[in-house]
Amino acid sequence: MTSLPTDPASEHPSATTDMIAPGRGRDAADQTIYGSFWLDGIEFALRAGVIREVVNEPATISAMPLSPRFMRGLINLRGMIIPVVDLRELLEFPAGQPSDRKVAIVEDGDHRIGLLVDRTGEVLKVEERFRVDFRPRDGQVKDVVVEGLLKLDGGERIVQILDPCEILSLEKVPRGQALSGLPGDQGPSRGRRFNCLSFQFGHTTCAIDLRHVKEVMDAPEIMDSILVHDCFIGITNLRGAVIPVADFRKFMGDAADLRSTRETPPKRKMLVVQTDGGPIGLLVYSIDSIIACFEDEVLQFTKLALPRADIVEGCLLGAENEIVMMLDYEVMKRDRILVDTARRCREVHPPEETASTDPESRTASARLTFIVFAFDKRFALETSQVKEVIDYPGTLLQPPYAIEFVDGVINLRGELISLINPRKLYGMPASRQHGEKVLIFRNDGNKYGIVVDTIDEIVITTENKVYEMSALNHRDTTMKIAEDVCGCIQSPTRGSVMILDTGALLRRCFSRAGGHALAPAPVGG
């Protein structure tokens, strides 16, 4: 733990300096211990009992969606997700770029936040008679969070005291949430393992349990409707079923018009989810990846200044330790605006009756979910085979032997995984685009990665709609890849998509590898 530094040369008749003792705020001589810090030339202090530690300003702070200016974002401190408040912004100090700033980790009850300050000061032991308390008052934030002051050096030195309870109560912070432990904490049970679909809106990445996503597709044509209000921007016809479409960023509380934003990609994606009132479409910027996790890996944090904190269950750490907001589907599906609009849409555009009571028909219609991706052509894999999808790593380990179709090896949370480049394996031209993805799958106890150009959509279909490859499909591709597909599905937006047979792909890899193992030895093995 890092303590606030002391200044041995500083001696005050009304205050003494010492090191912070964890958990102490008052000593036997009726003195209160404070830790002080500076913003420009003004000194502030907090009770030492609420200061957990002080760390350097991290190089990376993950932005929080739709947060006020004083909320810098989230940091990952040894597995704890902590929101960081910039005190310069909160207290309305003029803009500046001080170097070597510090983050004081403040804890009060079940809540923990970081306060970004210009520099640390001293540890002060102050008798109560030198403290002046302010009466409770309303007003601007900078007036409310200062609870009093310390008059030191005969009144020549004034130190303003901040109230940690008021800071933690900004923007109606939810109370009573215990902070989780480290993500690696196994405990008696890790809970259910599940796959999440992560997506972006603006500069924020969110995730939702993949089981609750009915479909993912390119944004379809959106038509005007009497249902346009709040976050809903129109309706779309989804294979005969009319559903309302909401702009997810507006749903999260941002009123910005994305159509006028230069950062908006030319083609957005739409997620289809079921609410208690019926299905709706959620318009997002892009589909990012699939993340496999256990329930205990959803980390809790103090949802400071988060407008829709009610639908954020916690957050996940991605493959590169980036922070991903985990949405609470059970809360989302009951959201009043979503439910009411979905119900009104079903009243205005009644769905066709397609349900079958034939047991044999229901068996044949067991639901299957496929992820569609591309390398030169589009292919699909059932999501039960896919462990996760990550960005193509910036650095790769190179095995002692070279295999032309293996780009290298990645260390993914302690597992070494070979990256198979199918373009090289099947003699296809090299990709001309950046931002490739890696699709991780498991076979015979080992994990492998396939390098793909894009992750395009999620297709929900049924067993009786998975077809054998037709002659036309075989003529439409190279002979090599035709030998490694095991059927096809129909995408609502892209037509026929071939299903990749990962077993056949690996057999081809083993044959080409000439006896070399594709799966590296475990780390430390």
C-alpha positions, 0 to 999 in steps of 0.5 A: 500500500502506498501512503501519502508522503510526509514532509519531515521539515514541516512542523506546525503548532496545531498539526503534526505529520506522520504516516497514515495508519490503515483504518485509523482516523483518530488517535488517543489525544483526540486528534483526527488524522488527515491526508492532504493533497493539492489542486493548483495552489489550494490544499485539500484534505480527507480523513485518513480512515477513508484513504485506502491507498494512493497510486500513480495516474494510470496510463489507460482509463476506460471511458464510462458511457454518457458520464459527466465531465468530472468522471474520467472513467474506470481503472482496473486496480489488481482486479478491482474496478474503480471509477475515477473522479477528476477533482479539478473538473468536479471543483471547477478549477481552470483547465490545466495539464499538471504532470505526475498526477496521483489517484487517491483510492477512497473507500467508505462502506461498500463503495470505493472510488479514485480521486485524481489530484495534482499532487499529494501533500502531508499526513496531518494530525489535527486537534478538533479545536482547529477544525471549522465545520460548515452547515449542511447546504445545497448548491453547486457540487463544489459547495456541497462536497466541502464539509469544513476547513482546518485552520493551521499555523495560527490561521495562516494555513487553510486546508479545505476538508472534503466530505467523502460521503457527498462525493460518493453520493454524486448522481445518485450512486446506488448504495449497498453494493459489495465490491467483488474480489479478484476475478481469479477468486475461485471460491466454492463455485464459479457459477455458470459458464456462459458466452457474452456478445460484446458490442460498441456504441460510441467509445463504450463497449458493452456485453450481453449474455448471448443466450438472450440475443435472438439475432444480429445483423447489418442494420436493415432499412428503418421506416418511419412510424407513429412509434417514433419517440424517446430512443425509438427511431422507427420500425423494420420488417424482419421476415414478415414480422414488424419490430420497433428499432431503438438507438441503443446510445439514446436508450442509455441516456445520450441525446446525441444525433448519431447520424451527424457524428463523423465517428459513426461507421457507414454500416451499423449493426442491429441486435434483436432481443426479446422484451416482456412486450415483444421483440425489439431491435437495438441499433449499435455501432459494431459487433466486437467479440464473443467473451467466454466467462464464469459468473464470478468474473462479472465484477461489481463497481461503484456506478458513480454518475452512470445514468442507466446504472439499473441495467448495468450488472457489472463489468468484465475484463477483456482479453487485453484487460479492457473494461466491458460493461455487462448488461443485466438482461433481466432488467432490460427486458422489463424496462418500461419504455422498451416493453410499452413500445414493443407491445404497441408495435404488436398491436399496430402490426400484429404478428402472423400466427406461425406456431405449430402444435405438431410435436414432430415439427417442434423437434425438427425446429430445435433452435440453433445459433450460428456466428457468421464470419468472413475470410475471402468468403463467408462461413458459419460456426455454431456458437456452442463450438466458439469459446470466444472472439478476440481482436488480432493481437499486436504481438505473437510468440513464434514457435521454434518450427515454422508452419506457413499457415500458422501466424504464431502463438498467443498467450491468452490468460495463461493458455498458449493458442496457435493462430491458424490463418485460413487464407494461407491454408487454402491458398487464398489472397492475403487480406487487404483490411485491418482490424482482423479478429481471432475466433477461438474454438476447442477440439479434442481438449485443445484450443485453436484460433482462426484468423478471420477478416470480420465477424458479421452477424449471429443467425438463429435458425432451426435444425430442419433449416441446416442444409447439405451443400449443393452442387452450386455451393461447391462450384462457388468456392475452391476445391480445398475449402469445399472439402472442409464444409459440412452444410449451409444455412440461410442468412436473412441478409446474406443468403447461403452461408457455408458451415465450416467443419473445424474437424476437417480443417484441423485434419488438413492442418495436421497433414500439412504440418508434417508431424509438428503439433499445432497445440503448444505445450501449456505455460510452464509445461 
